[in-house]
Amino acid sequence: MKIELTDDEVTTILVALDNYGQQAREEWLITRDDDDLTQAGSAEWCWQKLFGVQQEFRNSIADAIGEGETTNLATASVDPFGLPTWSDT
């Protein structure tokens, strides 16, 4: 099954998963029920999967628009005689 989500929707899901996992861990501190830890682990697993996909998506966008490209400043040079000058005529 393929589901298409926007970046904001994925972020909302990630926040919800993080909150759910934290709540399950806090519940475990009270009950010591291993099912709570299982649920927290499942939430963490889902979070990791979605976060990885989101990062790949963001990196592909950055690559498409050229973010992160660097120029080799060691070989870049400026000819000071080629700069425009103005006159007081």
QUITA-V804105 format. One record per backbone hydrogen bond with DSSP energy under -1.0 kcal/mol. NH is the residue of the N-H (numbers start at 1). CO is the residue of the C=O. Records with the same first field share a line. If there is no record, write none. Layout:
NH->CO / CO
This chain:
10->6
11->7
12->8
13->9
14->10
15->11
16->12
17->13
18->14
19->15
20->16
21->17
22->18
23->19
24->20
25->21
26->22
27->23
28->24
29->25
31->27
32->28
36->33
38->34
39->35
40->36
41->37
42->38
43->39
44->40
45->41
46->42
47->43
48->44
49->45
50->46
51->47
52->48
53->49
54->50
55->51
56->52
57->53
58->54
59->55
60->56
61->57
62->58
63->59
64->60
65->61
67->62
69->66
73->71
82->79
